[in-house]
């Protein structure tokens, strides 16, 4: 059995037709979903980008023990295990954060290709720094974005110049010359539709034709009051355009897999790391970052459904098609792939194989899901989802030391205290938009979900310092 994993960064589940969206064009992913098993209860684990990749590659909940950081040399990783099991292993990647500055997430692969230039990549030193397409005060990381991303893309002319196009084309090229291997593992990782949003204009015109205002293509992570309603609407259009662009080029890879006759011998996994807020809960972004004031820090926000409820679509030869309500998380990918491959997982793996679900969608996988930032980054919120309930839980106090984290862009930031570190509970059936907490009405449910979190922290071997901060509820309103 071959394996192809496709990760599209910041791809919101509810922006795909196969998950109910009716205004964004995603025909290729939808067609793939119609022939595959669609997971309705997949949730992110460690958050955001780099911790998620570490979960996928190690089968562990990395945010319980490490921040956004390079891949440790002593960790057992999926690519390394499959390489030792005589798989041809290849990474094709344009996500800069797992490649730059010695992060070493290519370790274990026999080969890798890094598509250069995305976001923070230190690639080019010319031309002169291009101007932002809007007031720089509205741009996150405005002092470095122009020196890097805008320089890197200054000579673009065609759709095929875009990162997702180059990444999927490189993956197709690799398959054309390697598809006859006895068995292979291809890992494809594109940063799109993560901002900066820079799809060709005709894609943007599909969703906001005739717009004449400022183009805020890399907005500050903040409350949306710095944007006009028209600018916020256009941000949504820019993102939708990127989603459609991703669909077109992921579709090219999916077609290549089919053209080469690989669908009958290959497990294909399509997923993301997390979503993004486009004004829901009054926020744009996935955290609050003060990059305006000197020494400004980052505040983790609750991992709402728009962020932690992720798409997951899997095609397994001879496997069932349709949908499953089995709850799974990224740490489960490694043991599942190894289970299907007939390879023994390392003892270090914390995830659970959901290979039985790939044979019978009615099977259960996890009873609950935990989505979390690095626990040492401050008094961070952790989301626990079980059945119809989603709880946002804060620890009783901040860690005794540390509090610095490199998320979400690889730069040191001090963890800032949330304005209201208040536990929340949402009934996802009654309030899918999570606009009303019912925590005070269901104290027993809150206690149950907090106990599940503590149980999870014990099972994952979380250090006492972090685990004990969760063993008693925080004071009301603190």
C-alpha positions in Angstrom: 0.0 0.0 0.0 1.2 3.5 -0.9 0.4 6.6 1.1 -0.1 10.2 0.0 -0.8 12.9 2.7 -1.9 16.3 1.5 -2.0 19.1 4.0 -3.4 22.5 3.0 -2.7 25.0 5.7 -5.6 27.0 7.3 -8.2 25.4 5.1 -11.6 26.0 6.8 -13.8 23.0 6.8 -17.0 25.0 6.3 -15.5 26.5 3.1 -15.7 23.2 1.2 -18.7 22.1 -0.7 -18.5 18.6 0.7 -18.9 20.1 4.2 -21.9 22.1 3.2 -20.6 25.3 1.7 -22.7 26.6 -1.1 -20.9 29.7 -2.3 -17.2 28.7 -2.8 -16.2 26.7 -5.8 -14.3 23.5 -4.8 -15.4 20.9 -7.4 -12.2 18.9 -7.3 -12.1 18.3 -3.6 -15.8 17.7 -3.6 -15.4 15.0 -6.3 -12.6 13.4 -4.3 -14.8 13.4 -1.2 -17.7 11.7 -3.1 -15.4 8.7 -3.8 -13.8 8.7 -0.3 -14.6 8.6 3.4 -15.4 12.1 4.8 -14.8 12.5 8.5 -17.3 14.8 10.2 -15.6 14.8 13.6 -12.0 15.5 13.0 -10.4 18.0 15.3 -7.0 19.6 15.5 -4.7 18.6 18.3 -1.6 20.7 19.0 -2.0 24.2 17.7 -1.0 25.9 15.4 1.2 25.1 12.3 4.4 23.7 13.6 3.0 21.8 16.6 0.4 20.3 14.3 3.1 19.0 11.9 4.9 17.5 14.9 1.7 15.7 15.9 1.4 14.3 12.4 5.0 13.2 12.2 5.4 11.8 15.7 2.0 10.5 16.6 2.2 12.6 19.8 0.4 15.6 21.3 3.4 17.8 21.1 1.8 20.9 22.7 1.8 19.1 26.0 5.6 19.1 26.2 7.1 21.5 23.6 6.4 24.9 22.0 6.7 25.8 18.4 10.2 24.4 17.9 12.6 22.4 15.7 11.9 18.7 15.4 13.9 17.0 18.1 16.6 14.6 16.8 15.6 11.8 19.2 11.9 11.7 18.3 10.6 8.7 16.3 8.9 10.0 13.2 6.6 8.6 10.6 8.9 9.1 7.6 11.8 7.5 9.3 9.8 4.4 10.3 8.5 4.0 6.8 11.9 4.5 5.3 13.3 1.7 7.5 10.3 -0.4 6.3 11.6 -0.1 2.7 9.2 2.7 1.6 10.4 5.3 -0.8 9.7 8.5 1.1 9.4 12.0 -0.3 8.4 15.5 1.1 7.2 18.3 -1.2 6.6 21.4 0.8 6.2 25.2 0.6 5.2 25.7 4.2 8.3 27.7 5.4 8.0 27.2 9.1 8.9 23.5 9.2 11.9 24.0 6.9 13.5 27.4 7.8 15.9 28.1 10.6 17.0 24.5 11.2 13.6 23.2 12.0 14.5 19.9 10.3 11.0 18.5 9.6 12.4 16.9 6.5 14.2 14.5 8.7 13.6 10.8 7.9 12.5 11.4 4.3 14.8 9.9 1.6 14.2 13.1 -0.5 12.6 16.5 -0.1 11.9 19.5 -2.2 11.3 22.9 -0.6 9.3 25.3 -2.8 10.9 28.6 -1.8 9.5 32.0 -1.1 6.3 31.6 1.0 5.6 34.2 3.7 8.6 34.5 6.1 11.1 32.6 3.9 14.5 34.4 3.7 14.8 33.9 -0.1 15.4 37.0 -2.1 17.0 40.4 -1.4 15.5 42.3 -4.3 13.7 44.2 -5.7 13.4 47.3 -3.6 10.8 46.5 -0.9 7.4 46.6 -2.6 4.6 48.6 -1.1 1.7 47.1 0.8 -1.6 47.2 -1.0 -3.3 48.9 2.0 -2.5 51.1 5.0 0.5 49.3 6.6 -1.1 49.7 10.0 -3.6 47.0 9.0 -0.9 44.5 8.1 0.5 41.9 10.5 4.3 41.8 10.5 4.4 44.7 8.2 8.1 45.4 8.9 9.2 42.0 7.7 6.5 40.9 5.3 7.6 43.4 2.6 11.2 42.4 2.9 10.3 38.7 2.4 7.1 37.6 0.9 6.4 40.6 -1.2 10.0 40.5 -2.6 9.7 36.8 -3.2 6.5 37.1 -5.3 7.4 40.4 -7.1 8.1 38.7 -10.5 4.9 36.5 -10.6 3.2 36.6 -14.0 1.0 33.5 -14.2 -1.3 31.4 -12.0 1.3 28.6 -12.3 3.8 30.9 -10.3 1.6 30.6 -7.2 3.0 28.4 -4.4 0.2 25.8 -4.3 0.6 25.5 -8.1 4.3 25.0 -7.9 4.0 22.6 -5.0 1.3 20.4 -6.5 3.2 20.4 -9.9 6.4 19.2 -8.1 4.4 16.5 -6.4 3.0 15.4 -9.8 6.5 15.4 -11.3 7.8 13.2 -8.5 4.9 10.7 -9.0 5.5 10.5 -12.7 9.1 9.3 -12.1 8.5 7.3 -8.9 5.0 5.7 -9.1 6.4 2.3 -9.9 8.2 2.0 -6.6 7.1 -1.1 -4.7 5.7 1.1 -2.0 6.0 4.9 -1.3 5.0 7.6 1.1 4.6 11.1 -0.4 4.0 14.0 2.0 2.7 17.2 0.3 2.4 20.3 2.4 1.2 23.7 1.0 0.8 26.8 3.1 -2.1 28.1 1.0 -4.8 29.2 1.7 -2.9 30.7 4.6 -2.4 34.4 4.3 -1.0 36.4 2.5 -3.9 35.9 0.2 -2.6 36.4 -3.3 -4.7 34.3 -5.7 -5.0 35.7 -9.3 -7.5 38.5 -9.5 -10.0 36.5 -11.6 -10.5 34.2 -8.6 -11.0 37.2 -6.3 -13.6 38.6 -8.7 -15.6 35.4 -8.4 -16.4 36.5 -4.8 -16.2 40.3 -4.6 -16.4 41.7 -8.2 -15.8 45.4 -8.6 -14.2 46.0 -5.2 -12.3 49.3 -5.2 -11.0 49.6 -1.6 -7.8 48.7 0.2 -6.7 45.1 -0.2 -5.8 43.8 3.3 -4.2 40.6 2.2 -2.4 39.8 5.5 -4.5 41.3 8.2 -3.5 41.9 11.8 -4.7 39.2 14.2 -7.1 41.4 16.1 -10.6 42.5 16.8 -12.1 43.5 13.5 -12.8 47.2 14.3 -9.6 48.2 12.4 -11.4 47.1 9.2 -14.3 48.7 7.5 -17.2 46.3 6.7 -16.3 46.4 3.1 -12.6 45.6 3.8 -13.7 42.7 6.0 -16.0 41.4 3.3 -13.1 41.6 0.9 -10.9 39.7 3.2 -13.4 36.9 3.1 -13.4 37.1 -0.7 -9.5 37.0 -0.8 -9.6 33.8 1.4 -12.4 32.2 -0.7 -10.3 32.9 -3.8 -7.3 31.1 -2.2 -9.6 28.1 -1.3 -10.7 27.9 -5.0 -7.1 28.2 -6.1 -6.1 25.4 -3.8 -8.9 23.2 -5.1 -7.8 23.7 -8.7 -4.2 22.6 -8.0 -4.9 19.9 -5.5 -7.3 18.7 -8.1 -4.4 18.5 -10.6 -2.5 16.2 -8.1 -5.6 14.1 -7.5 -6.1 13.7 -11.2 -2.4 12.7 -11.6 -2.8 10.0 -8.9 -5.8 8.7 -10.9 -4.1 8.9 -14.3 -1.2 6.9 -13.0 -3.5 4.2 -11.8 -2.6 4.7 -8.2 -6.0 5.0 -6.6 -6.2 1.2 -6.4 -3.0 0.9 -4.4 -2.8 4.2 -2.5 -4.3 5.6 0.7 -4.8 9.4 0.0 -5.3 11.7 3.0 -6.4 15.3 2.5 -6.6 17.6 5.6 -5.5 20.8 7.2 -4.0 22.0 10.5 -6.7 24.5 11.6 -9.1 27.2 10.4 -9.3 30.9 10.7 -11.7 33.5 12.0 -13.1 36.0 9.4 -15.1 38.2 11.8 -16.7 35.4 13.8 -16.5 36.2 17.5 -15.5 39.7 16.5 -12.0 38.6 15.5 -9.9 38.1 12.3 -7.1 35.6 12.7 -6.5 32.7 15.0 -5.0 34.6 18.0 -4.6 38.2 19.1 -1.2 39.7 18.3 -0.1 43.1 19.4 2.6 44.0 16.8 1.8 47.7 17.0 3.1 48.5 20.5 6.8 47.8 21.5 7.0 44.6 23.5 3.4 43.6 22.5 2.6 40.0 23.0 0.2 37.3 21.8 -3.0 36.1 23.4 -4.3 32.7 22.5 -8.1 32.8 21.9 -10.5 30.0 22.4 -10.2 27.4 19.7 -13.7 27.7 18.4 -15.2 25.4 15.8 -14.1 27.6 12.9 -10.5 26.9 14.1 -10.3 23.4 15.6 -13.0 21.5 13.6 -11.0 20.5 10.6 -11.7 18.7 7.3 -10.4 15.2 6.8 -11.1 13.1 3.7 -9.5 9.7 3.1 -9.6 7.4 0.2 -8.5 3.8 0.9 -8.5 1.2 -1.9 -11.5 -1.1 -1.4 -12.6 1.0 1.6 -16.0 2.5 2.2 -17.3 5.7 0.8 -19.6 8.2 2.5 -19.3 9.8 5.9 -18.3 8.8 9.4 -18.8 10.4 12.8 -15.7 8.8 14.3 -13.7 11.4 16.2 -10.1 11.5 15.2 -7.1 13.9 15.6 -3.7 14.4 13.8 -1.8 12.4 16.4 -3.8 9.4 15.2 -2.5 9.7 11.6 0.9 8.0 12.2 -0.4 4.9 14.0 -3.2 4.6 11.4 -0.8 4.7 8.5 1.5 2.2 10.1 -1.4 0.0 11.0 -2.6 -0.1 7.4 1.1 -0.7 6.3 1.5 -3.5 8.7 4.4 -1.8 10.4 4.8 -1.7 14.2 4.5 1.8 15.6 7.1 3.1 18.1 6.4 2.9 21.8 6.5 6.7 21.9 3.2 7.1 19.9 0.3 8.5 21.8 -2.3 8.6 19.0 -4.7 5.8 18.3 -5.1 4.0 15.1 -8.5 4.5 13.4 -7.7 1.9 10.7 -10.9 0.0 11.8 -12.9 3.1 10.8 -11.4 2.9 7.3 -13.0 -0.5 7.0 -16.3 0.2 8.9 -17.3 3.9 9.2 -19.7 3.0 12.0 -16.8 2.1 14.3 -15.8 4.5 17.1 -12.4 6.0 17.4 -12.0 8.6 20.2 -14.6 9.5 22.8 -13.4 13.1 23.1 -11.0 15.4 21.4 -8.5 17.9 23.0 -7.2 20.9 21.0 -4.5 22.9 22.7 -1.7 25.5 22.3 1.6 24.9 24.1 0.7 24.5 27.7 3.8 26.5 28.9 2.9 29.6 26.9 0.8 31.2 29.6 -2.7 30.8 30.9 -3.9 29.3 27.6 -7.4 28.0 26.8 -7.8 24.3 25.9 -10.8 23.1 24.0 -12.4 19.7 24.9 -15.1 18.4 22.6 -17.3 15.4 23.4 -20.6 14.6 21.6 -22.6 17.8 21.3 -20.5 19.8 23.8 -17.5 22.0 23.4 -15.8 23.4 26.5 -13.1 26.0 26.6 -11.1 25.5 29.8 -8.4 27.7 31.4 -5.9 26.5 34.0 -6.0 27.9 37.6 -2.8 29.9 37.0 0.0 30.7 34.6 3.1 28.5 34.6 5.8 29.5 37.1 8.3 30.3 34.4 8.5 30.9 30.6 5.5 32.2 28.8 7.4 32.9 25.6 6.2 31.3 22.4 7.2 31.5 18.7 3.7 30.8 17.4 2.2 31.8 14.9 5.1 33.0 12.8 8.4 31.7 14.3 9.1 35.0 16.2 9.5 35.2 19.9 6.4 36.7 21.6 5.4 37.0 25.2 2.2 35.3 26.2 -0.3 37.9 27.2 -3.1 37.2 29.6 -6.6 36.9 28.1 -8.9 39.8 29.1 -11.4 37.3 30.5 -10.0 33.8 31.2 -13.4 32.5 31.8 -14.4 28.8 31.2 -17.0 28.4 28.4 -19.4 25.7 27.4 -21.2 25.5 24.1 -24.0 23.2 23.0 -23.0 22.7 19.4 -26.5 21.5 18.4 -28.4 24.4 20.0 -25.7 27.0 19.2 -23.4 26.0 16.4 -22.1 29.5 16.1 -20.9 29.3 19.8 -22.4 32.7 20.5 -23.8 31.7 23.9 -22.0 30.0 26.7 -24.1 27.7 28.9 -21.4 26.9 31.4 -23.3 28.2 34.4 -26.3 26.1 33.5 -24.4 22.8 33.3 -21.8 22.7 36.1 -21.8 18.9 36.0 -21.0 18.8 32.3 -18.1 21.3 32.9 -16.7 19.1 35.7 -17.0 16.0 33.5 -15.1 17.7 30.6 -12.4 19.1 32.9 -11.9 15.6 34.3 -11.5 14.3 30.8 -8.9 16.9 30.2 -7.0 15.9 33.3 -7.3 12.3 32.3 -5.8 13.2 28.9 -2.9 15.0 30.5 -2.1 12.0 32.6 -2.3 9.7 29.6 0.1 11.8 27.6 2.6 12.1 30.4 2.2 15.8 30.7 4.7 17.3 33.3 3.3 17.8 36.8 3.7 21.6 36.6 1.3 21.8 33.7 -1.1 19.1 34.7 -1.7 20.3 38.2 -2.8 23.7 37.0 -5.8 22.0 35.5 -6.8 19.9 38.4 -9.0 22.5 40.1 -11.2 25.0 38.3 -10.2 28.7 38.1 -11.9 31.2 40.3 -15.0 32.7 38.6 -14.1 35.4 36.1 -10.3 35.2 36.7 
